[in-house]
Amino acid sequence: MREVDAVIGKRLDSAVPLVGEVARYIISAGGKRLRPALLLLMAGALGYRGSERFNLAAVVEFIHTATLLHDDVVDDSTLRRGRATANETFGNPASVLVGDFLYSRAFQMMVDGGDMRVMQILADATNVIAEGEVLQLMNMHDASLDETGYLRVIRSKTAKLFEASARLGAILAKSSAQVERACADYGQALGTAFQVIDDVLDYDGDVAEMGKNLGDDLREGKATLPLIIAMQRGNATQRRTIEQAIQTGAVEELQSIASIVRETGALDATRQAAADEAQRAMDAAGYLPANAYTDGLLQLAAQLLQRRT
């Protein structure tokens, strides 16, 4: 990861000072670096030790950071990773344009490796992520969204880059088609579990631990899995309360809705859905060689269920 951070620092250079300032602001905030770590672990599990893994790990982090910059503008977010978002600090225009810079810089870095398959995976992933963002925008304030529609969004918007990161490790190691598919399955399942738990924390988290505001999903009118399950299980009054909050983005109802989510067992059911995805990831890891890197991938999937941030 130190090597990846060195690549990130080097490739953030720009002749336009504001570009580097905004990009460094959001990247220096830290974060989990899960996607680059996933790529490195997968490459390690499959025996690849070449330096291209550091370049591609930086690429996926740049793509992820670009999505964060754009997301925060779309969602009008004010807090991320415990401090003001880039759009809150520098304004929406700078955030959007620096996000564009990070996307284009990532594609420049892809070309450096000269591998068309790598470029195909990352180009396709970036396109699917953009589609997921638009799909989520279309679903805002729609209280009729079901679990299938919810999963379609998060597997596009969030899990796709996890899937691509894991698959890239297999491609670098020149693995068989079967192993590559297993790596992609691991990444998709891990990314899905990550997002499902994230949606749980919006109703059962702590602002100080999470570094972002609770209730943001509700304010944005997102029908996430805890709400979908609560509406399925709740009585008519409870369903109506949640539907109205989704339709209006009424965060003043957050406490009562959080109570409904707990009372109906929706939080436990959502955590179980995340556990099922984590198990699917661990099952996919069974196709990998037994070594310390594979152990790390198994631990990553298991520990994801305990995350509080």
C-alpha positions as CSV (number, residue, x, y, z in Angstrom):
1,M,0.0,0.0,0.0
2,R,3.0,2.3,0.5
3,E,3.9,1.7,-3.1
4,V,0.4,2.5,-4.2
5,D,0.4,5.7,-2.2
6,A,3.7,6.7,-3.9
7,V,2.1,6.2,-7.3
8,I,-1.0,8.2,-6.2
9,G,1.2,11.1,-5.0
10,K,3.2,11.1,-8.2
11,R,0.2,10.9,-10.6
12,L,-1.7,13.7,-8.9
13,D,0.7,16.2,-10.3
14,S,-1.0,18.8,-12.5
15,A,0.1,22.2,-14.0
16,V,-3.2,23.5,-12.6
17,P,-2.8,24.1,-8.8
18,L,-6.5,23.7,-7.9
19,V,-6.6,20.2,-9.5
20,G,-3.9,18.8,-7.2
21,E,-5.3,20.7,-4.2
22,V,-8.8,19.3,-4.5
23,A,-7.6,15.8,-5.4
24,R,-5.2,15.7,-2.5
25,Y,-7.8,17.0,-0.1
26,I,-10.1,14.0,-0.7
27,I,-7.4,11.4,-1.1
28,S,-5.5,12.6,2.0
29,A,-8.7,12.1,4.1
30,G,-7.7,8.5,4.1
31,G,-10.5,6.0,3.8
32,K,-10.3,2.3,3.8
33,R,-8.5,1.9,0.4
34,L,-10.4,-1.4,0.1
35,R,-10.4,-1.6,-3.7
36,P,-6.6,-1.2,-4.1
37,A,-6.1,-3.5,-1.2
38,L,-8.4,-6.1,-2.8
39,L,-6.4,-5.9,-6.0
40,L,-3.1,-6.4,-4.2
41,L,-4.4,-9.3,-2.1
42,M,-5.9,-11.1,-5.1
43,A,-2.7,-10.6,-7.1
44,G,-0.7,-11.9,-4.2
45,A,-2.9,-14.9,-3.7
46,L,-2.4,-15.9,-7.3
47,G,1.4,-15.4,-7.2
48,Y,1.8,-12.1,-9.1
49,R,4.5,-9.8,-7.8
50,G,5.1,-7.4,-10.7
51,S,5.0,-3.6,-10.3
52,E,2.0,-3.2,-12.5
53,R,-0.2,-4.1,-9.5
54,F,0.7,-0.8,-7.9
55,N,-0.2,1.2,-10.9
56,L,-3.6,-0.5,-11.3
57,A,-4.3,-0.3,-7.6
58,A,-3.8,3.5,-7.9
59,V,-6.1,3.5,-11.0
60,V,-9.0,1.9,-9.1
61,E,-8.5,4.3,-6.2
62,F,-8.6,7.3,-8.7
63,I,-11.8,6.0,-10.2
64,H,-13.3,5.5,-6.8
65,T,-12.3,9.0,-5.7
66,A,-13.8,10.5,-8.8
67,T,-17.1,8.8,-8.0
68,L,-17.0,10.2,-4.5
69,L,-16.4,13.7,-5.8
70,H,-19.3,13.5,-8.1
71,D,-21.5,11.6,-5.6
72,D,-21.1,14.3,-3.0
73,V,-22.2,17.0,-5.5
74,V,-25.2,15.0,-6.6
75,D,-26.2,14.1,-3.1
76,D,-25.4,17.6,-1.7
77,S,-23.3,15.9,1.0
78,T,-21.5,18.1,3.5
79,L,-19.5,15.5,5.6
80,R,-17.2,12.6,4.5
81,R,-14.5,10.7,6.5
82,G,-15.0,13.1,9.4
83,R,-14.5,16.4,7.6
84,A,-16.2,18.7,5.1
85,T,-16.7,17.2,1.7
86,A,-14.7,18.7,-1.2
87,N,-17.8,20.3,-2.7
88,E,-18.5,21.9,0.7
89,T,-14.9,23.2,0.8
90,F,-14.1,24.1,-2.8
91,G,-17.6,24.3,-4.4
92,N,-19.5,22.1,-6.8
93,P,-17.8,23.2,-10.0
94,A,-14.3,22.4,-8.7
95,S,-15.4,19.0,-7.4
96,V,-17.0,17.9,-10.6
97,L,-14.1,19.0,-12.8
98,V,-11.5,17.5,-10.6
99,G,-13.5,14.3,-10.6
100,D,-13.3,14.4,-14.4
101,F,-9.5,14.9,-14.1
102,L,-9.2,11.8,-11.9
103,Y,-11.2,9.7,-14.3
104,S,-9.1,10.9,-17.3
105,R,-5.8,10.4,-15.3
106,A,-6.9,6.9,-14.4
107,F,-7.4,6.1,-18.1
108,Q,-3.9,7.6,-19.0
109,M,-2.5,5.2,-16.4
110,M,-4.4,2.2,-17.8
111,V,-2.8,2.9,-21.2
112,D,0.7,2.8,-19.7
113,G,0.4,-1.0,-19.1
114,G,-0.6,-1.6,-22.7
115,D,-3.0,-4.4,-21.9
116,M,-6.2,-4.2,-23.8
117,R,-8.0,-6.7,-21.5
118,V,-7.2,-4.5,-18.5
119,M,-8.4,-1.5,-20.3
120,Q,-11.6,-3.3,-21.3
121,I,-12.4,-4.4,-17.7
122,L,-11.8,-0.9,-16.3
123,A,-13.6,0.9,-19.1
124,D,-16.6,-1.4,-18.8
125,A,-16.6,-1.0,-15.0
126,T,-16.5,2.8,-15.2
127,N,-19.4,2.7,-17.6
128,V,-21.5,0.4,-15.4
129,I,-20.8,2.6,-12.4
130,A,-22.1,5.7,-14.3
131,E,-25.2,3.8,-15.3
132,G,-25.7,2.8,-11.6
133,E,-25.5,6.4,-10.5
134,V,-28.1,7.4,-13.1
135,L,-30.3,4.5,-12.1
136,Q,-30.1,5.5,-8.4
137,L,-31.0,9.1,-9.4
138,M,-34.1,7.7,-11.2
139,N,-35.1,5.8,-8.1
140,M,-34.8,8.7,-5.7
141,H,-38.0,9.2,-3.7
142,D,-39.5,6.0,-5.1
143,A,-41.0,4.1,-2.2
144,S,-42.1,1.2,-4.4
145,L,-38.5,0.1,-5.1
146,D,-38.1,-3.6,-4.3
147,E,-35.1,-5.7,-3.3
148,T,-34.3,-6.6,-6.9
149,G,-34.2,-3.0,-7.9
150,Y,-32.1,-2.1,-4.9
151,L,-29.5,-4.8,-5.6
152,R,-29.3,-3.8,-9.3
153,V,-28.3,-0.3,-8.2
154,I,-25.7,-1.3,-5.6
155,R,-24.2,-4.0,-7.8
156,S,-23.7,-1.4,-10.5
157,K,-22.8,1.6,-8.4
158,T,-20.7,0.0,-5.7
159,A,-19.9,-3.6,-6.2
160,K,-18.7,-3.2,-9.8
161,L,-15.4,-1.6,-8.9
162,F,-14.8,-4.3,-6.3
163,E,-15.5,-6.9,-8.9
164,A,-13.1,-5.2,-11.4
165,S,-10.4,-4.8,-8.8
166,A,-10.5,-8.5,-7.9
167,R,-10.7,-9.6,-11.6
168,L,-7.6,-7.4,-12.4
169,G,-5.6,-9.4,-9.9
170,A,-6.4,-12.6,-11.8
171,I,-5.7,-11.0,-15.1
172,L,-2.2,-9.8,-14.0
173,A,-1.5,-13.3,-12.7
174,K,-2.7,-14.8,-16.1
175,S,-5.1,-17.1,-14.3
176,S,-7.5,-19.5,-15.9
177,A,-11.0,-18.4,-16.9
178,Q,-12.5,-20.3,-14.0
179,V,-10.2,-18.7,-11.4
180,E,-10.8,-15.2,-13.0
181,R,-14.6,-15.8,-12.7
182,A,-14.2,-16.8,-9.0
183,C,-12.2,-13.7,-8.3
184,A,-14.9,-11.5,-10.0
185,D,-17.6,-13.3,-7.9
186,Y,-15.6,-12.7,-4.7
187,G,-15.3,-9.0,-5.6
188,Q,-18.9,-8.6,-6.5
189,A,-20.1,-10.3,-3.3
190,L,-17.7,-8.4,-1.1
191,G,-18.8,-5.1,-2.7
192,T,-22.4,-5.9,-2.2
193,A,-21.9,-6.9,1.4
194,F,-20.0,-3.6,2.0
195,Q,-22.8,-1.5,0.6
196,V,-25.6,-3.4,2.5
197,I,-23.7,-2.9,5.8
198,D,-23.2,0.8,4.9
199,D,-27.0,1.1,4.5
200,V,-27.5,-0.5,7.9
201,L,-25.2,2.1,9.5
202,D,-27.3,4.9,8.2
203,Y,-29.9,3.8,10.8
204,D,-27.7,2.2,13.4
205,G,-24.3,4.0,13.2
206,D,-22.5,6.8,15.1
207,V,-21.6,10.0,13.4
208,A,-18.2,10.2,15.2
209,E,-17.3,6.7,14.2
210,M,-18.6,6.9,10.6
211,G,-17.3,10.3,9.7
212,K,-20.6,11.2,7.9
213,N,-24.1,12.3,8.8
214,L,-26.7,9.7,9.8
215,G,-29.9,9.9,7.8
216,D,-28.3,11.1,4.6
217,D,-29.9,8.3,2.6
218,L,-33.3,9.2,3.9
219,R,-32.7,12.9,3.2
220,E,-31.9,11.9,-0.4
221,G,-35.0,9.8,-0.7
222,K,-33.2,6.5,-1.1
223,A,-35.2,3.3,-0.5
224,T,-32.4,1.2,0.9
225,L,-32.7,-2.4,2.1
226,P,-33.5,-1.7,5.8
227,L,-36.5,0.5,4.6
228,I,-37.6,-2.0,1.9
229,I,-37.7,-4.8,4.5
230,A,-39.3,-2.7,7.1
231,M,-42.1,-1.7,4.7
232,Q,-42.6,-5.4,3.8
233,R,-42.9,-6.4,7.5
234,G,-44.5,-3.3,9.1
235,N,-48.1,-2.6,9.7
236,A,-50.1,-0.1,7.5
237,T,-49.1,2.9,9.7
238,Q,-45.4,2.0,9.8
239,R,-45.4,1.5,6.0
240,R,-47.1,4.9,5.4
241,T,-44.6,6.6,7.7
242,I,-41.6,5.2,5.8
243,E,-43.2,5.8,2.4
244,Q,-43.9,9.4,3.2
245,A,-40.3,10.0,4.5
246,I,-38.8,8.5,1.3
247,Q,-41.1,10.5,-0.9
248,T,-40.3,13.8,0.9
249,G,-36.8,13.2,2.3
250,A,-38.1,14.0,5.8
251,V,-35.1,13.5,8.0
252,E,-37.0,14.8,11.0
253,E,-38.7,11.4,11.0
254,L,-35.3,9.6,11.3
255,Q,-35.6,8.5,14.9
256,S,-39.1,7.1,14.5
257,I,-38.1,5.4,11.3
258,A,-35.0,3.9,12.9
259,S,-37.3,2.6,15.6
260,I,-39.6,1.0,13.0
261,V,-36.6,-0.6,11.3
262,R,-35.5,-2.1,14.6
263,E,-39.0,-3.2,15.7
264,T,-39.8,-5.0,12.4
265,G,-36.5,-6.9,12.5
266,A,-35.4,-5.2,9.3
267,L,-31.9,-4.3,10.7
268,D,-31.3,-7.9,11.6
269,A,-32.6,-9.1,8.2
270,T,-30.4,-6.6,6.4
271,R,-27.3,-7.7,8.3
272,Q,-28.2,-11.3,7.4
273,A,-28.4,-10.3,3.8
274,A,-24.9,-8.9,4.1
275,A,-23.7,-12.0,5.9
276,D,-25.0,-14.1,3.0
277,E,-23.0,-12.0,0.5
278,A,-19.9,-12.3,2.7
279,Q,-20.3,-16.1,2.7
280,R,-20.7,-16.0,-1.1
281,A,-17.3,-14.2,-1.2
282,M,-15.7,-16.7,1.1
283,D,-17.0,-19.6,-1.0
284,A,-15.5,-18.0,-4.2
285,A,-12.2,-17.7,-2.4
286,G,-12.2,-21.5,-2.2
287,Y,-10.9,-21.5,-5.8
288,L,-7.7,-19.7,-4.7
289,P,-4.4,-21.3,-3.6
290,A,-4.0,-21.7,0.2
291,N,-1.6,-18.9,1.3
292,A,-1.4,-15.9,3.5
293,Y,-3.0,-13.6,0.9
294,T,-6.0,-15.9,0.5
295,D,-6.3,-15.9,4.3
296,G,-6.4,-12.2,4.2
297,L,-9.2,-12.2,1.7
298,L,-11.2,-14.6,3.9
299,Q,-10.6,-12.4,6.9
300,L,-11.6,-9.3,4.9
301,A,-15.0,-10.8,4.1
302,A,-15.6,-12.0,7.6
303,Q,-14.6,-8.7,9.3
304,L,-16.7,-6.7,6.9
305,L,-19.8,-7.7,8.9
306,Q,-18.3,-6.0,12.1
307,R,-17.6,-2.7,10.4
308,R,-18.9,0.4,12.2
309,T,-17.5,3.1,9.9
